[in-house]
């Protein structure tokens, strides 16, 4: 048994399709099928159920898959450590991101990492947090960049970016003359807000905070997708909102950002990776990000 047999097996186990696995490995499908048959004969057990409805892992195949991935990860780590010691780290990194805006914040880290490790190849995966986590757990993604909270069972994470929430107002709104506002100051305002489906944790938390401030927000328009989708509606006077403060969109015409003094809210962004089998490339990228984004201690939340 050779490492290539394990690589071939892992590809088929993850794709559950010989044609797709062969394309991923850039080998001919008949050759891949033959290699998997040889591996099963060597192990003296079937690893796949090949039925009319497709390919599935047997019980033995599921156990072998976990071990095979661990062995490949160890082999990659050993090679990268040797190359790193020689100053020539190689490998690849598939990095997940939710939008081009968020990826732009990582651009200095990517540039710095490539300068130190020019032979590491990058690929990118665009997806919402749930999509990134699914790809991460399936091994199609090495590192996810997403906001917390998120279901991170079995995963490691490092917060690298702490973004405060601020109040967003139409430019000529009467409250825009004040540099800072409390949430209770918005009790009589119309709100433009996210849908619960797009941000369930924050949606519920925000309504709880408004209740603590003595009111229920009057939402006149809900908008899905990213928070920045609401800014155009605010700019034409439809309502106000409380949003994470992206510095590079502060100058959008027709809106102003004001400090939310009570309660203090923030949005943590983290790099997330698999706890088992993390490659040296992933570890080095996280270390580089930590140097570029020294995160301040978590602020204490003000109480109403």
Secondary structure as UniProt FT lines:
FT   HELIX           3..15
FT   HELIX           18..25
FT   HELIX           29..43
FT   STRAND          48..51
FT   TURN            52..53
FT   STRAND          54..57
FT   HELIX           59..85
FT   TURN            86..87
FT   STRAND          91..97
FT   HELIX           100..116
FT   TURN            118..119
FT   STRAND          120..126
FT   HELIX           129..137
FT   TURN            138..139
FT   STRAND          143..147
FT   TURN            153..154
FT   STRAND          155..170
FT   TURN            171..172
FT   HELIX           174..177
FT   STRAND          180..182
FT   HELIX           183..186
FT   TURN            187..188
FT   STRAND          190..194
FT   TURN            196..198
FT   HELIX           200..212
FT   TURN            213..214
FT   STRAND          218..223
FT   HELIX           227..230
FT   HELIX           231..235
FT   TURN            236..237
FT   STRAND          240..244
FT   HELIX           247..249
FT   TURN            250..251
FT   TURN            253..254
FT   STRAND          255..262
FT   STRAND          266..274
FT   TURN            276..277
FT   HELIX           280..292
//
